[in-house]
Amino acid sequence: MREELSANEDIIFTQQIDKVVQGRGSTVNKPRQLVSAGGVIFWHLLALVALNLWLLRLLGYISLSW
């Protein structure tokens, strides 16, 4: 019969620290991707225009043949 031992938190903590140090080269947190405020505003405005066009088409103010 096989018996499993509970995880030792000290060993797990040490292994995680070793992974960070060996894998990244530093322990400093860095953002994954920087997004400009202008890009976010552009995508929000684009979504707003798309919703407005959809609503106008739904209400019958815009008729498209496709």
Contacts in CASP RR format, 6 or more apart in sequence:
PFRMAT RR
TARGET T0000
AUTHOR 0000-0000-0000
METHOD contacts of the structure
MODEL  1
MREELSANEDIIFTQQIDKVVQGRGSTVNKPRQLVSAGGVIFWHLLALVA
LNLWLLRLLGYISLSW
20 27 0 8 1.000
21 27 0 8 1.000
53 62 0 8 1.000
56 62 0 8 1.000
57 63 0 8 1.000
57 64 0 8 1.000
END
